[in-house]
Amino acid sequence: MQRRIAVIAYDIASNRTRRAVLKVLREWRLDGQKSVHECLLSDAEAAELFIQLGEQIDPDTDRLLLAWLPPRRGMHARGLGRTDSQRPSLLRVH
């Protein structure tokens, strides 16, 4: 099963819903900060995670994005950064 890096981002209106989404994501993610999280997923795992997250949100008020990071692509960051990810090339920018 081939896994790829995906970024999950969300904009959720309700604090209660935001906590529920974060609880689901903590089981799947490698690292994250506020409303953006890094996951290592197969296509099937991504579909399952998207279903689990979709069950938590209100599509009328909330937004959810899953984006695949292309392999072998350089990353650009601004600000003070440190890595605590399983992938040392990824930075947490403050």
N, C-alpha and C positions, 0 to 999 in steps of 0.2 A: 504494500500500500504506500503510494507516494504522497508525502505531505509537503505542503507549501506554506509560506508565511502569509497570513491574512491579517488585515487590520479591521477591527470592528469599532465603529464610532456611532454614538447616538446623541440625540437631543431629546430629552424626556421632560415633560412638564411637571409631573407629579414626583415628589420625593419618595413616596412609597413605591411607585413603579420603578424609579431609578434604583432603589435598594434591591428590589426583586431581580432586576436585570443584572446588577453587579453580582449578586449571589450566584446566578447561573454562570456568568462569565468567569468567576473565580475558579470554577471546576475545569474550564477549558483553556484559560489563557497562560501564556508564558510570562507576560509582564503587562503592565498597564498604568495609566495615569488618568484620573478623573473620568472622562467619557471616551477615551481612546485606548484600545487594548490590542495587544499583539498575540496572535494564536498560531500554532502550527497544526494545520488541518489537512485531511484528505478531502476530496470532493464530497464524499458521503458524510463525513463528520461536519463539514461546513453546512451542508443541507440540514442536518439534525440540529446543529447549534442555531441556525437561522429560524428553524421552526420553534425551538424552545424560547428564543428571545421574542419571536413574533407573538407567542401566546401571552407574553407579559405586557406588551405595549398596547396603547390605544392608537390606531392608525390615523385617527382624526387630529390628534394633538402631538404625537411623538414621531420621531424619525429614527431610522436604523439603517446603517450602511455596513456592508461587508465588502472589502476591496482586497484583491490579491496583489501582493507585491511581486513585481517581475524579478525572476532570478537574474543574477549577474548585473544588476543595475545599481549604479552608485547612489549614495544617499547624501543629501545636503541638509545641514542643520544650522540654526542660529541660536545664540545664547550659551549659557553655561550648561554643559552636558556632562553626564556621567553614565556609565553603562553598568547595569545590574541585571541585564538580560542574559539568557543562555546563549545569545548570539552577540559576541563582543563588538560587532560592527554596528549594532543598534544603540542609540543614545537616548537617554531620558533628558529632555531639555527643560530647564527651569526658567 
